[in-house]
Amino acid sequence: MSKVAIVTGGSRGIGAAISIALKKAGYSVAANYAGNDEAAAKFKA
């Protein structure tokens, strides 16, 4: 079974750090954001 995490506010700040740590730990990560398209685009890359 694969590990999946959903991180709210995961495109910047603490949420981004958590998302990155989970990804490095082998999780598939879904993250959302509210309104900062530029930060989300940088995070996705």
Secondary structure as GFF3:
##gff-version 3
##sequence-region A 1 45
A	DSSP	beta_strand	4	7	.	.	.	ID=ss1
A	DSSP	alpha_helix	13	24	.	.	.	ID=ss2
A	DSSP	beta_strand	28	31	.	.	.	ID=ss3
A	DSSP	alpha_helix	37	44	.	.	.	ID=ss4
###
